[in-house]
Amino acid sequence: MNEFETRAAALVQDGSLGYDQKVRRLASLATESLPYPAISEACAEALSKRVICDMYEGHAPFTARYILPDYEKAIQQGLAFLEMPPPQDLDDALAFLMIMYVNVPSVTTYPVYLGDLDKVLAPFLAPGGPDAEITDAELDKKLRRFWMQIDRILPDAFAHLDLGPHDSRITRSIFRVERSLRQAVPNITLKVDPTITPDDLIEDGVRTVFETGKPHFVNHPMMVGDHGEHYAAVSCYNSLKIGGGAHTLVRMNLKEVTLRHQGDVDSFLTDTLPRYVELTAELAEARIRSLVEDQKFYETHWLAVEGFIDITRFSAMFGIFGLADCVNLLMAHQGRPDARYGHDADADALSIRVVERVAELVAARPMPYCEGGNGFAYLHSQSGIDLDDDVTAGTRIPVGDEPGMLEHITTCAPHHHLFASGVSDIFHVDETAVRNPQAMVDIIRGGFASGMRDFTFNLDSNEFIRITGYLVRKSDIAGIAATGSARHTSDHLAAGSEASYHLTQRAVKRVRAHELSPK
């Protein structure tokens, strides 16, 4: 109790935190004082040493980590709990959505999914719809006002919306608004289907990235193959079913697993990995049962009661990180300290063996209340948190050690199909891309043709930088260094991640035409 009081006092007296930030951190502190769900001694030891990690979700999870309400259904049906009838025009719909957003829970307390807005708002602009005749300028004005509300009311860069794969007036307007406002919130995904999405829409997205660092792009056919048409990418590249989501996210530190291994690669794959995969799965199961059976979230929350989420569309996310460190350590154990992930064919081949083995083990481990994943957890390449120290995010190549664009893609692409709930590789490009946006369109299409699930790039000179999957402005990070405070809660996390990962030092790639292998 003395420690609890000391930490609570430090929070309430912290002048760098805003009122809402203090309230949320105090709530998190309270859940840490509750008993942890029952787990074995071996699982508890692995958790305490952070070989496995619960993402600091709290000892008694009382809401699902990621929730993807069916906003299209809500717009049609109305909200009984919030006494909101179905909206009749675009202005009604935007007000309706904002009211709904502030009542959608998540691990951050802010909604991680704001809807596939082009589809949610389409009925109001469709031929014969109430706003079919408004001009593009009028549409931009309405969405600009809405965009400012999102940023000011939901100051968290994990708030995420999706667009595409079809073109639409709403998508084009959102890109125009993004380029004019240059906000970190909300985050955006553009779904890309090679047979549906026109090049000029992808290019419009690319030009928006030049200004704001978003959208990021996803391989729509691959996503549909894993989740069906009704899916979304939310928060940090987390791909889940709409109307469902993820109960929890647990993760395994492959670097720490490797440091505890003695023996060759084969014994690592047959003995060491299975042990820690099972401990991570045990942790996930305990947290899921606590949420579903003890807190009874899906029996009591109005989103479930009114049918905007359904427990049968939920699963859990089984994350891994530190793949590069794992591979490099294993190669060193074999007398190849020079063989590095992303720079050596043998190291890259070993990385595929490791990920495929983890995927095999996760796919064979049943998980309760995970019908959304057919009774199993989704594998996820977890892109790091601010508290990680000296370990590489997800399955990425270490920051600053990234090879050229082609080698980067061919190293990472073979992993992507295994991560149904998301994987991210970030490509840092220089100003040459601005002079040739079509080249970036070609690279995105080529990446997807090579098997990539997600493609994210950032302009080296941009004010915006990608952290794990969310965006922050460099000026906001500088503001934290100067004053210790920030309006966006995600900026505090970003400052820690930049200190640990030095994300502004990603290897920069030129985008130009040249012969890679001259004859």
N, C-alpha and C positions, 0 to 999 in steps of 0.2 A: 504493500500500500504506500509506503514511503517513496518508492521509485515511481509509482503511478502519480502521486501528488507532485513530485518533482518535475516529471515530464509534462504533466498538465499545466503546471505553473509556467514552465518555459514556453509552452505554446501560447497561453493567453497573454503573456508579457512580450511576445515576439513582435516588435514593431514593423518588421519587414513583411508580415503576412496580413492580408486583408481579412475582413470579418468573415466572409464565406469560407476562405481558406482555413481560418482557425476552426470554424465549426466542423468542417469536414475532417480535419486532422484530429480533433478531439473525439469525434465519433469513431474514427479508426482506432484511436488509443483505447477507447472503451471496449471494443470487440477483442482487442489483444488481452484484456484482463479476464476473458472467459476461458473455460477449459477447452483444450484442443480436441477435435474429434479423435476417437480411439485409433491409434496406429501402433504397430509393433515397435519393439526397442530398436531393431535394425533400421526401420524406416525413420524413426525419430532421430537416430544418430546421423543418418545420411542427410536429413533435413537440417539439423543443427550445424553440420559442417558445410552445408550448402552444396553438397554433391547433387542433391535434388532441391527443388525450390517450389514454394507455393505462391510465388509472386506477391507475397505479403498481402494477401486478400483478407486477412483477419482470421481469428480462431473459430469464429462461428459465422460462416457466410450466410447472410440473410437475403441476398439477391443473387441472381445469376450474374456471372461476370459480363457476358456480352448478350444483349437482348436486341433482336431485330423485329420490332413490331410490324405487322402487316398494315402499312399506312394506306394502301389502296382500299383495303377492306374498311378501315376506320373512316375514310372519307365518304364511302358509300353508306355506311351503317350509322355513323354518329357515335358519340361516347356517352353512355349512360352515367358512368361514375362522375364524369366531369360536366354533365348536363349540357352537352354540346350536340345540337342536331347536325345532320349532314350539311356541309357548306353549299351555298347556292351559286357562288361566283368565285373568281380568283382571289379577290380580297378576303372573302370569308375563309377560303381554303388556307391562305397564308396565316391568318390569325388562328385558325383551327389548329394548324400544325405547330405553331409556336406554343400554344397552350398545352398541346399533347406532349411536346418535347420536354417541357420542364417537369413533367410527371412520369417520365420514363426512367427507371433506375439503371444503374450499371456499377461496375467496380469503382469507377471514378466519381460516381454520383451524377455525372452528366450523360446524356444519351450518346452511345457510340455510333448509332445509325439514325440518319435523318430521312431515309427513304430513297428510292429510285425516283428522284424528283421529276424527271421528264415524264415518267409514266404516271406518277401520282397526280400531277397537275394537268396532264394531257386532256382530260375530258372538258376542262373549262375553256381550252383554246381550240378544240376540235370543231369542224364545220357544224354549225347549228348550236354550238355551245354558247354560254352566256358572255364569253369574252373573245369570241372568234374574230371579231373585227378590230380589236385593239392593235395599234401600231407597234413596231419593234421598240420605238422610243418609249412608249407608254409601258410596255412589258419590262423593259430595262429599269425604268423608274420604280416599278412595283418590286421587282426582285432586288434591286439595289437597297431599298429600304429594309426588306426582309433579311438580306445578307448582313446588314449592319446590326439588326436585332439579334441574329444568331451569334455573332461575335461578342456582342456586349452582354447578352443574357446567358450564353453558354461559353464562357471564356476558357475553352479547353480544346486543344488541337486534336484530340482523339475523336471529336464529333465528326462524322464522316457521311457523305452522301455519294450515290452512284448515278451514272448517266450511261446511255447507250444500250445496246450497240447500234441502234437506229439513230439517224439524224433527226433533229427536231428543232423547232423555234426556241423551245425552253432551254435546250442544251446550248445553243448558240448564244442566247441571252446571258446564261450563267457565265459562259466564258468571257463575254464582254464585261459583265459586272466584275468578275474576278480581276481582270486586267486593270480596271479603273480603280478598284478599292485596295487591292494588294494586301488582303488580310491573311493571317495565318489560319483563321477559323472561318469556315469549315474546311476539312480535308475532302478531296474529291477523287473518285475513281472513274475512268472511262472504260467501259466494256468494249472490246474490239473483236469483231468477227470478220475474218478476211473476206467473206462472201457478202457481207451486209454493210459494214462500216466503210463509208467513202473516205478516200485519201484526204480530201479537203477538210473533213471533220477531224481526222487524226492530226492533220497539220494545224488546225485551229487549236487543238489541245496542246500541241507542241509549242506554238507561239504563246499560249497561256503559261506554260511551264517557264518560258523565258522570263516572264514577268513575275510569276508568283510561286514557282516551284511545284505547281500542281496543274493538271491531274496526274495521277499515276495510271498506268494502263494494264489491263488484265486480258488474258487469253480466254475470251468468252466460250468457245467450244470446249476447252478443257474444263472450265468451271462447270458448265452444264453437264458434262460427262460425270462429274463427281457429285453434284448437288441438285441437278435438274434446273429448269429455267428460273425457278423462284429462289435465287440466291443473291447475296450482296457481299462486297468486300468492305469491311468496316475497320475502325480504329487503326491498328498498325498492320494492314494487309491481312486481316483475319477473314477468311472466306467461309461463310456459314449460310444456313438456310433462312430465308425470310419467313417470319412467323415462328421462328425458333431462335437458335443461338448456341451459346456454350455455357454450360453450368459453371465451369472452372477452367483455369489454365495452370497446369503444372509443367515443370520442365526439368531436364536432366543436363548437367554440365559435363559434356564429353571430355573436356580437359581434365577435370577432377577425377572422372572415372578412369581415364588413362593413367593418371599419376598413381592410382591405387592398383594398377595391374602389374603383375610380374609374369613374364612369359612372352610367347611369340604372338603374331597377329591372329593365327587360327584360334588360340586359346582365348584371346581377347574377344573374338566374335562368338565363340561357343560357350564360354564360361562367364567372363566378367560382364559383358554387355547384358546378357539375360538377367543377371542378378539385379543390376541397377534399373533396368527397365521395369522389372516387377516391383521394386521398391517405389518407383515413381508412380506406377499404376495403382499401387496400394494407397498412396497419398491421394491420388485423384478420386478413387472410390470412396475413401473416408469423407472427403469434402463433398462429394455429390450426395451421399446418403445424408449427411448433416443438413444440407440445403433442402433436399426433397422430403426427407422423413421427419426431421426434427423441426426445422423452421417452416416446413409446409408452404414454401413459396408459391408453388404452382396450384395450390388449393385456395389460396387467399388473395393473391394480387389481382387487381381489377383487369389487368391486361389479359391474364389467363381466363378469368371468369367470363369476360366478354368475347373471348375467342380471337384476340389479336395476336396471341402467342399460344403455342400448344407444346406441351412437354415432349410429345412424340417427334417434334422437329428439332429438339435439342440434342447435343452430344457434349463431349468434353474435348479439350485440346491438350495433346501430349506434345510438349515442345522439347526441342533439343537446341543446344548452342555450344560453341567451342569446337566445331568440327575441324577447323583449320589447325587449332592447337593439338587436337587429338591426332590428326594425321601426321603432323610434323614430328610429334613425339614418337609415334610408332615407327616412322621412317628412321628417326635417329637411333631407336633401339635396334634397328636392322643394319646399322652401320652406314646409313645414308643421311647424315645431318644436313647435307646440301639440298636434298630433295624436298621442295616445299609445295604445298597445296597452291595450285594456280600457276605453277612454274615448272612442273615436272610430270610427265605422263604417268609414271608409276605412282606418285603421290595422288594424282587425280583419280587413278583407277582404284586406289585404296579408299579414297573418300566415298566412292560409289558403293564399294563393298560394305563400308560401315553404315551408310544411310539405308541401304537396302536391307541390311540385317535388322536395324532398329525398326524399319517399316514392317518387316515380317513378324517381329515379336509383338509390336503394338497391334497388328491386325489379327493376332491369334489370342489376344487377351480380352475376354468379354468385359464389358463395363456396364454397370446398372444404369437404367434410365437414359440410355444413349441411343434410342431408336432412330434419332436423326442421323446417326452414323452407322445404322444397321446393327446396333448393339456393341459398337466398339468406339474408342476414342479416335479423333482425327489426329494425324501426325502434322506437326507444325514446326517450321523453322523459326524459332523465337529470336527476335532481333534485338534482344538485350534490354537492360534497364539501367538506371543511373547508378545503381549500387554495384554493378559488375566491375571487377577489378582485374586487369591483365588477362582478359579472355575475349575471344572474338565472338561477335554477335552471330547467332544462327549458323547458317552454312556459308557465310560470306568469306571472301578472301580478306585478310587483315587490312585495316585502313592504312593507306600509304604504300601497300605492297601489291596493289592491283595491277595486273598486266594490261596489255592493249585491249581494245574493245573486242576484237574477234576472240582472242584467247580467254578473255573474261567470260564472254557468253558461252563458249564451248566448255569451259570448266564447270560453270554453274548450271547450265540448262539440263544436263542429265539427271539432276536431283529433283527438278521442279514437279514432275508428275507424281511424285510420292507424297507431296505435302498438300493434301486436300484442303486443309484449313489455312494455307498461306505460307509463302516464302518470299523473301525480298532480297534483291541484289540491286544496289544503287550505283549508277554510273555517273561520274562527274565529268562534264564536258566543258570545253572552253568556248570562247566567243566565236570560233569558226562555225559553230552550229547555227548561230543566229543568222549568218549569211546564207545558210542553206538548210532551211527547216525540212525540206523534202528528204534530205539525207537522213534526218532523224526518223521520219516516217518509214523510210526503207529499213533502218536499223530495227525499229520496233517490230515491223512485220517480219523481218529476218529472224529476230529473237524468238518470236512466237512460232515461226516455222521450224526453228531449231529445238523446240520443246519447252520454252520458257512459259511459266504460268503468269508471272507478273513482270512488268518492265517499268523501272523508275529511273529517271535521270534528273540531274540538277545542273544548272549553269554555274560554273565556278565563280563568276562575278556577281551572281544574284544575291539580293538581300536576304533571300530565304535559304535555309539549309534543312536537309532531311536529317532527322535524328535516328530513331529506329524505323519509324514509318510515318511519324507525324512531322509537321513543319514548325519551325520557329523563325523569327526574324533575327538577324545578327544584331541589330540594334537593341532588341529586347534582351538578348544574352548579355550584351555590353552594359545594359541598364542594371541587370542583377549584380554584375561585378562592381558597379559604381555605388548602388544604393541598397542592394540586398533584397529588393522588392520587385514584383512584376504582377500585372493584371491577370495574365493567363496562368492558370495552375500548371500547365504543361511546360511553361518556361523554366520553372524551378527544376523539373526533371531534366530538361534539356541542358541546363547549366552543368548538372552532375555528369551527364553523358558526354558532353564536350570535354570535360576535365578528364574523364576516363578513357575516351576513345579518340579524342582529337579529330572529330569528324570533318572539320574544315580542311584537314590535311589529306583527304582522299586523293589518290592519284588522278590527275586530270588528263582527259583524252581529247585529242584533236579530232574533229570531224572533217575529213578531207578525202579526196579520191587519190589513191596511189596503188601501185602493184605491191601486194604483200609477198608474192613469191614469183619474181620475174624469171622468165625462162631464159 
